[in-house]
Amino acid sequence: MRIKTIFLTAVCLICAHQAFAVLVFTDGDFYFSDFRGSECTLHSYKGAGGDVIIPSVATNSFDGATYNVTAIRDGAFYG
């Protein structure tokens, strides 16, 4: 019974972690998140700085899917 309880607790913790994980993909120096349907959010920028042109379309570096950039996350250009 104790092993079953430990196992179920571990499964619950793993599931909870996955539910709160932020899924992010990259396209050049940009990181995107919240991709649903055909839209995504600019999550952060890790480039050199200066003038930045925000793309209107992002391509998921993992599966090649394309998304329209429809939002910019607060703090995307800080840090």
N, CA, C and O atoms as CSV, one atom per row, in Angstrom:
chain,resi,resn,atom,element,x,y,z
A,1,MET,N,N,0.815,-1.190,0.000
A,1,MET,CA,C,0.000,0.000,0.000
A,1,MET,C,C,0.863,1.260,0.000
A,1,MET,O,O,0.535,2.235,-0.677
A,2,ARG,N,N,1.957,1.247,0.751
A,2,ARG,CA,C,2.841,2.409,0.836
A,2,ARG,C,C,3.475,2.713,-0.517
A,2,ARG,O,O,3.588,3.883,-0.884
A,3,ILE,N,N,3.887,1.712,-1.257
A,3,ILE,CA,C,4.501,1.920,-2.572
A,3,ILE,C,C,3.481,2.514,-3.538
A,3,ILE,O,O,3.814,3.386,-4.340
A,4,LYS,N,N,2.251,2.047,-3.460
A,4,LYS,CA,C,1.194,2.578,-4.321
A,4,LYS,C,C,0.974,4.066,-4.029
A,4,LYS,O,O,0.801,4.859,-4.955
A,5,THR,N,N,0.979,4.445,-2.763
A,5,THR,CA,C,0.797,5.845,-2.374
A,5,THR,C,C,1.951,6.695,-2.880
A,5,THR,O,O,1.732,7.791,-3.397
A,6,ILE,N,N,3.168,6.208,-2.738
A,6,ILE,CA,C,4.348,6.935,-3.212
A,6,ILE,C,C,4.278,7.091,-4.731
A,6,ILE,O,O,4.547,8.173,-5.253
A,7,PHE,N,N,3.926,6.039,-5.434
A,7,PHE,CA,C,3.830,6.080,-6.890
A,7,PHE,C,C,2.781,7.100,-7.331
A,7,PHE,O,O,3.044,7.916,-8.215
A,8,LEU,N,N,1.597,7.061,-6.723
A,8,LEU,CA,C,0.532,7.996,-7.099
A,8,LEU,C,C,0.915,9.444,-6.789
A,8,LEU,O,O,0.568,10.352,-7.544
A,9,THR,N,N,1.619,9.659,-5.695
A,9,THR,CA,C,2.092,10.997,-5.360
A,9,THR,C,C,3.078,11.496,-6.410
A,9,THR,O,O,3.001,12.646,-6.842
A,10,ALA,N,N,3.992,10.643,-6.815
A,10,ALA,CA,C,4.966,11.013,-7.846
A,10,ALA,C,C,4.273,11.347,-9.162
A,10,ALA,O,O,4.632,12.328,-9.813
A,11,VAL,N,N,3.300,10.558,-9.559
A,11,VAL,CA,C,2.558,10.814,-10.795
A,11,VAL,C,C,1.851,12.164,-10.713
A,11,VAL,O,O,1.877,12.931,-11.675
A,12,CYS,N,N,1.226,12.460,-9.589
A,12,CYS,CA,C,0.525,13.736,-9.414
A,12,CYS,C,C,1.489,14.914,-9.503
A,12,CYS,O,O,1.165,15.931,-10.118
A,13,LEU,N,N,2.664,14.790,-8.900
A,13,LEU,CA,C,3.654,15.868,-8.955
A,13,LEU,C,C,4.150,16.096,-10.373
A,13,LEU,O,O,4.321,17.239,-10.796
A,14,ILE,N,N,4.381,15.028,-11.099
A,14,ILE,CA,C,4.834,15.158,-12.489
A,14,ILE,C,C,3.759,15.821,-13.335
A,14,ILE,O,O,4.064,16.701,-14.140
A,15,CYS,N,N,2.525,15.418,-13.168
A,15,CYS,CA,C,1.417,16.005,-13.932
A,15,CYS,C,C,1.246,17.482,-13.586
A,15,CYS,O,O,1.012,18.300,-14.475
A,16,ALA,N,N,1.357,17.826,-12.328
A,16,ALA,CA,C,1.213,19.223,-11.909
A,16,ALA,C,C,2.324,20.068,-12.507
A,16,ALA,O,O,2.079,21.194,-12.941
A,17,HIS,N,N,3.537,19.544,-12.536
A,17,HIS,CA,C,4.660,20.267,-13.123
A,17,HIS,C,C,4.415,20.516,-14.604
A,17,HIS,O,O,4.659,21.621,-15.089
A,18,GLN,N,N,3.942,19.522,-15.322
A,18,GLN,CA,C,3.672,19.669,-16.746
A,18,GLN,C,C,2.561,20.677,-17.007
A,18,GLN,O,O,2.601,21.399,-18.003
A,19,ALA,N,N,1.590,20.732,-16.138
A,19,ALA,CA,C,0.465,21.651,-16.332
A,19,ALA,C,C,0.915,23.105,-16.228
A,19,ALA,O,O,0.315,23.977,-16.857
A,20,PHE,N,N,1.961,23.385,-15.446
A,20,PHE,CA,C,2.421,24.754,-15.262
A,20,PHE,C,C,3.668,25.076,-16.078
A,20,PHE,O,O,4.178,26.193,-15.999
A,21,ALA,N,N,4.165,24.132,-16.853
A,21,ALA,CA,C,5.347,24.375,-17.669
A,21,ALA,C,C,4.999,25.330,-18.810
A,21,ALA,O,O,3.915,25.253,-19.387
A,22,VAL,N,N,5.927,26.226,-19.125
A,22,VAL,CA,C,5.749,27.129,-20.258
A,22,VAL,C,C,6.430,26.487,-21.448
A,22,VAL,O,O,7.636,26.245,-21.436
A,23,LEU,N,N,5.648,26.216,-22.468
A,23,LEU,CA,C,6.211,25.650,-23.678
A,23,LEU,C,C,6.686,26.797,-24.555
A,23,LEU,O,O,5.916,27.699,-24.884
A,24,VAL,N,N,7.953,26.757,-24.930
A,24,VAL,CA,C,8.568,27.840,-25.688
A,24,VAL,C,C,9.290,27.257,-26.889
A,24,VAL,O,O,9.912,26.199,-26.796
A,25,PHE,N,N,9.205,27.964,-28.035
A,25,PHE,CA,C,10.022,27.589,-29.180
A,25,PHE,C,C,10.794,28.816,-29.647
A,25,PHE,O,O,10.423,29.948,-29.336
A,26,THR,N,N,11.859,28.589,-30.387
A,26,THR,CA,C,12.698,29.682,-30.860
A,26,THR,C,C,12.559,29.872,-32.354
A,26,THR,O,O,12.254,28.939,-33.097
A,27,ASP,N,N,12.791,31.104,-32.777
A,27,ASP,CA,C,12.904,31.462,-34.190
A,27,ASP,C,C,13.913,32.594,-34.225
A,27,ASP,O,O,13.578,33.741,-33.931
A,28,GLY,N,N,15.143,32.274,-34.584
A,28,GLY,CA,C,16.220,33.259,-34.530
A,28,GLY,C,C,16.512,33.636,-33.091
A,28,GLY,O,O,16.689,32.762,-32.242
A,29,ASP,N,N,16.563,34.937,-32.807
A,29,ASP,CA,C,16.838,35.431,-31.456
A,29,ASP,C,C,15.571,35.602,-30.618
A,29,ASP,O,O,15.636,36.077,-29.484
A,30,PHE,N,N,14.426,35.217,-31.171
A,30,PHE,CA,C,13.153,35.378,-30.481
A,30,PHE,C,C,12.685,34.053,-29.888
A,30,PHE,O,O,12.922,32.982,-30.447
A,31,TYR,N,N,12.017,34.153,-28.742
A,31,TYR,CA,C,11.396,33.001,-28.089
A,31,TYR,C,C,9.892,33.257,-28.057
A,31,TYR,O,O,9.446,34.354,-27.721
A,32,PHE,N,N,9.122,32.239,-28.408
A,32,PHE,CA,C,7.672,32.375,-28.494
A,32,PHE,C,C,6.998,31.349,-27.588
A,32,PHE,O,O,7.522,30.257,-27.371
A,33,SER,N,N,5.822,31.718,-27.059
A,33,SER,CA,C,5.060,30.823,-26.191
A,33,SER,C,C,3.578,30.981,-26.492
A,33,SER,O,O,3.189,31.733,-27.385
A,34,ASP,N,N,2.761,30.265,-25.739
A,34,ASP,CA,C,1.305,30.350,-25.852
A,34,ASP,C,C,0.827,30.118,-27.277
A,34,ASP,O,O,-0.058,30.824,-27.760
A,35,PHE,N,N,1.412,29.131,-27.952
A,35,PHE,CA,C,1.003,28.886,-29.330
A,35,PHE,C,C,-0.212,27.980,-29.360
A,35,PHE,O,O,-0.190,26.848,-28.876
A,36,ARG,N,N,-1.272,28.517,-29.944
A,36,ARG,CA,C,-2.546,27.807,-30.091
A,36,ARG,C,C,-3.087,28.112,-31.475
A,36,ARG,O,O,-3.003,29.244,-31.951
A,37,GLY,N,N,-3.633,27.117,-32.104
A,37,GLY,CA,C,-4.182,27.340,-33.435
A,37,GLY,C,C,-3.113,27.904,-34.347
A,37,GLY,O,O,-2.116,27.239,-34.629
A,38,SER,N,N,-3.315,29.125,-34.808
A,38,SER,CA,C,-2.345,29.750,-35.710
A,38,SER,C,C,-1.690,30.972,-35.085
A,38,SER,O,O,-1.085,31.772,-35.799
A,39,GLU,N,N,-1.797,31.139,-33.754
A,39,GLU,CA,C,-1.269,32.325,-33.087
A,39,GLU,C,C,-0.262,31.977,-31.989
A,39,GLU,O,O,-0.293,30.892,-31.409
A,40,CYS,N,N,0.640,32.943,-31.720
A,40,CYS,CA,C,1.601,32.765,-30.633
A,40,CYS,C,C,1.922,34.117,-30.022
A,40,CYS,O,O,1.544,35.160,-30.557
A,41,THR,N,N,2.626,34.091,-28.892
A,41,THR,CA,C,3.033,35.294,-28.172
A,41,THR,C,C,4.549,35.387,-28.181
A,41,THR,O,O,5.237,34.395,-27.939
A,42,LEU,N,N,5.083,36.600,-28.463
A,42,LEU,CA,C,6.520,36.807,-28.343
A,42,LEU,C,C,6.836,36.770,-26.854
A,42,LEU,O,O,6.360,37.610,-26.091
A,43,HIS,N,N,7.641,35.795,-26.445
A,43,HIS,CA,C,7.932,35.547,-25.029
A,43,HIS,C,C,9.146,36.351,-24.570
A,43,HIS,O,O,9.113,36.982,-23.514
A,44,SER,N,N,10.220,36.327,-25.367
A,44,SER,CA,C,11.424,37.077,-25.012
A,44,SER,C,C,12.336,37.215,-26.224
A,44,SER,O,O,12.164,36.541,-27.239
A,45,TYR,N,N,13.307,38.105,-26.087
A,45,TYR,CA,C,14.288,38.375,-27.146
A,45,TYR,C,C,15.671,38.273,-26.540
A,45,TYR,O,O,15.935,38.859,-25.490
A,46,LYS,N,N,16.553,37.539,-27.185
A,46,LYS,CA,C,17.903,37.330,-26.646
A,46,LYS,C,C,18.977,37.799,-27.616
A,46,LYS,O,O,20.103,37.301,-27.587
A,47,GLY,N,N,18.635,38.756,-28.476
A,47,GLY,CA,C,19.586,39.254,-29.466
A,47,GLY,C,C,20.487,40.337,-28.906
A,47,GLY,O,O,20.534,40.573,-27.699
A,48,ALA,N,N,21.208,40.995,-29.820
A,48,ALA,CA,C,22.224,41.972,-29.452
A,48,ALA,C,C,21.652,43.295,-28.966
A,48,ALA,O,O,22.360,44.050,-28.300
A,49,GLY,N,N,20.419,43.597,-29.269
A,49,GLY,CA,C,19.839,44.874,-28.860
A,49,GLY,C,C,19.794,45.838,-30.028
A,49,GLY,O,O,19.882,45.431,-31.186
A,50,GLY,N,N,19.657,47.114,-29.719
A,50,GLY,CA,C,19.503,48.110,-30.775
A,50,GLY,C,C,18.094,48.048,-31.330
A,50,GLY,O,O,17.168,47.615,-30.646
A,51,ASP,N,N,17.934,48.483,-32.574
A,51,ASP,CA,C,16.622,48.425,-33.214
A,51,ASP,C,C,16.252,46.978,-33.485
A,51,ASP,O,O,17.059,46.209,-34.009
A,52,VAL,N,N,15.031,46.610,-33.126
A,52,VAL,CA,C,14.562,45.231,-33.291
A,52,VAL,C,C,13.290,45.257,-34.127
A,52,VAL,O,O,12.362,46.011,-33.834
A,53,ILE,N,N,13.251,44.441,-35.157
A,53,ILE,CA,C,12.038,44.287,-35.954
A,53,ILE,C,C,11.319,43.037,-35.461
A,53,ILE,O,O,11.842,41.926,-35.541
A,54,ILE,N,N,10.115,43.242,-34.952
A,54,ILE,CA,C,9.328,42.130,-34.429
A,54,ILE,C,C,8.656,41.425,-35.602
A,54,ILE,O,O,7.941,42.057,-36.380
A,55,PRO,N,N,8.882,40.129,-35.731
A,55,PRO,CA,C,8.288,39.417,-36.872
A,55,PRO,C,C,6.774,39.263,-36.708
A,55,PRO,O,O,6.264,39.160,-35.592
A,56,SER,N,N,6.073,39.250,-37.833
A,56,SER,CA,C,4.624,39.036,-37.787
A,56,SER,C,C,4.290,37.557,-37.808
A,56,SER,O,O,3.187,37.158,-37.433
A,57,VAL,N,N,5.256,36.731,-38.252
A,57,VAL,CA,C,5.077,35.279,-38.318
A,57,VAL,C,C,6.309,34.619,-37.708
A,57,VAL,O,O,7.436,35.050,-37.955
A,58,ALA,N,N,6.095,33.570,-36.908
A,58,ALA,CA,C,7.191,32.810,-36.305
A,58,ALA,C,C,7.086,31.356,-36.742
A,58,ALA,O,O,5.990,30.812,-36.879
A,59,THR,N,N,8.244,30.735,-36.958
A,59,THR,CA,C,8.290,29.325,-37.338
A,59,THR,C,C,8.859,28.522,-36.183
A,59,THR,O,O,9.958,28.800,-35.705
A,60,ASN,N,N,8.109,27.526,-35.735
A,60,ASN,CA,C,8.536,26.660,-34.636
A,60,ASN,C,C,9.764,25.879,-35.072
A,60,ASN,O,O,9.715,25.129,-36.047
A,61,SER,N,N,10.863,26.054,-34.353
A,61,SER,CA,C,12.123,25.404,-34.712
A,61,SER,C,C,12.095,23.894,-34.508
A,61,SER,O,O,12.982,23.193,-34.994
A,62,PHE,N,N,11.090,23.382,-33.796
A,62,PHE,CA,C,11.021,21.945,-33.539
A,62,PHE,C,C,10.243,21.190,-34.603
A,62,PHE,O,O,10.651,20.108,-35.026
A,63,ASP,N,N,9.116,21.761,-35.041
A,63,ASP,CA,C,8.286,21.007,-35.997
A,63,ASP,C,C,7.990,21.747,-37.289
A,63,ASP,O,O,7.300,21.208,-38.155
A,64,GLY,N,N,8.495,22.978,-37.447
A,64,GLY,CA,C,8.307,23.724,-38.683
A,64,GLY,C,C,6.960,24.404,-38.822
A,64,GLY,O,O,6.702,25.036,-39.847
A,65,ALA,N,N,6.086,24.296,-37.822
A,65,ALA,CA,C,4.778,24.939,-37.884
A,65,ALA,C,C,4.945,26.455,-37.822
A,65,ALA,O,O,5.857,26.951,-37.162
A,66,THR,N,N,4.072,27.192,-38.504
A,66,THR,CA,C,4.136,28.648,-38.476
A,66,THR,C,C,2.953,29.215,-37.704
A,66,THR,O,O,1.856,28.656,-37.714
A,67,TYR,N,N,3.202,30.350,-37.030
A,67,TYR,CA,C,2.204,30.999,-36.189
A,67,TYR,C,C,2.243,32.506,-36.427
A,67,TYR,O,O,3.315,33.072,-36.638
A,68,ASN,N,N,1.102,33.147,-36.397
A,68,ASN,CA,C,1.027,34.601,-36.441
A,68,ASN,C,C,1.347,35.137,-35.049
A,68,ASN,O,O,0.786,34.674,-34.056
A,69,VAL,N,N,2.246,36.107,-34.980
A,69,VAL,CA,C,2.605,36.718,-33.694
A,69,VAL,C,C,1.528,37.751,-33.381
A,69,VAL,O,O,1.406,38.757,-34.081
A,70,THR,N,N,0.753,37.506,-32.337
A,70,THR,CA,C,-0.394,38.365,-32.022
A,70,THR,C,C,-0.259,39.093,-30.698
A,70,THR,O,O,-1.108,39.924,-30.374
A,71,ALA,N,N,0.785,38.809,-29.915
A,71,ALA,CA,C,0.944,39.456,-28.619
A,71,ALA,C,C,2.418,39.464,-28.221
A,71,ALA,O,O,3.220,38.666,-28.707
A,72,ILE,N,N,2.745,40.388,-27.325
A,72,ILE,CA,C,4.092,40.468,-26.754
A,72,ILE,C,C,3.945,40.396,-25.241
A,72,ILE,O,O,3.227,41.193,-24.638
A,73,ARG,N,N,4.625,39.439,-24.641
A,73,ARG,CA,C,4.552,39.240,-23.194
A,73,ARG,C,C,5.178,40.418,-22.467
A,73,ARG,O,O,6.190,40.960,-22.911
A,74,ASP,N,N,4.579,40.818,-21.351
A,74,ASP,CA,C,5.192,41.872,-20.524
A,74,ASP,C,C,6.609,41.466,-20.158
A,74,ASP,O,O,6.834,40.328,-19.745
A,75,GLY,N,N,7.544,42.351,-20.297
A,75,GLY,CA,C,8.935,42.072,-19.932
A,75,GLY,C,C,9.713,41.312,-20.988
A,75,GLY,O,O,10.818,40.844,-20.715
A,76,ALA,N,N,9.168,41.178,-22.183
A,76,ALA,CA,C,9.838,40.387,-23.224
A,76,ALA,C,C,11.211,40.931,-23.602
A,76,ALA,O,O,12.074,40.176,-24.049
A,77,PHE,N,N,11.421,42.232,-23.427
A,77,PHE,CA,C,12.688,42.837,-23.834
A,77,PHE,C,C,13.549,43.276,-22.664
A,77,PHE,O,O,14.465,44.082,-22.831
A,78,TYR,N,N,13.258,42.748,-21.473
A,78,TYR,CA,C,14.059,43.041,-20.292
A,78,TYR,C,C,14.886,41.820,-19.917
A,78,TYR,O,O,14.382,40.698,-19.877
A,79,GLY,N,N,16.166,42.058,-19.644
A,79,GLY,CA,C,17.024,40.984,-19.155
A,79,GLY,C,C,17.360,40.028,-20.178
A,79,GLY,O,O,18.079,39.066,-19.911
